[in-house]
Amino acid sequence: MTEELFREDATLAECEASVIAVDERGIVLDRTVFYPTGGGQAGDGGVLGLADGREIAIADTRKDRDTGELLHVPAPEQALPEIGAQVTARIDRARRSAHMRFHTATHLLCALVPHPVDGCSITAGYARLDFHMNEPLDKEALTAGIARLVAAAHPVRHRWISDAELDANPQLVRSMSVQPPRGSGRVRLLEIEGVDLQPCGGTHVANTAEIGAVVVTKIEKKSAMTRRVVLGFADGV
């Protein structure tokens, strides 16, 4: 299986790796900095640099549902590497930065709206959370709340707990639609000091101040018991 370097350090932008499998689904490396689509967060793009100077453009990163393999999905019409080839895996830094900022911002939103989450999407252009609730939400109040938590510069860190510890603390799980992965013996917790603590395998900034100016762009009533909140960057980037 692929060593997932991004789990411990989301700031890593590249690594040296070996190709261990290649087929029509994508390229599998022995280690990677590429985050695969999961938990509502979009996968990384970037390039795999070959020893001869050529680059393979990676359009997306996914995990095979059946095998658990982490697949680097090439853009169309890319020449594929051979098994055993040595590559330098480089993520699209701007895309990853947007994912990290938005993902951390959604945790702030969870702290401001104390209801279960039943849908989530985090991309480089926007983020959204669907809350299981029927009360109205105020766009300006939520934007101001996020700005306050960003300005407070709360440290963001992760730690690991056992499956048994999570079972003993079910209130940590906020999501109704995405359950923490089990089976490895441990679960990753994301903590924003004094603000939020919940299982999360995504990539985040190290301090809320790094999120920058995020605003609530839209609030929608999706059903009788669902309120959707959409986030965007105030400056568009």
Secondary structure, 3 states (H helix, E strand, C coil): CCEEHHHCCCCCCEEEEEEEEEECCEEEECEECCCCCECCECCCCEEEEECCCCEEEEEEEEECCCCCCEEEEECCCCCCCCCCCEEEEEECHHHHHHHHHHHHHHHHHHHHCCCCEEEEEECCCCEEEEEECCCCCCHHHHHHHHHHHHHCCCEEEEEEEEHHHHHHCHHHCCECCCCCCCCCCEEEEEEECCCEEEECCCCCCCEHHHHCCEEEEEEEEEECCEEEEEEEECCCC
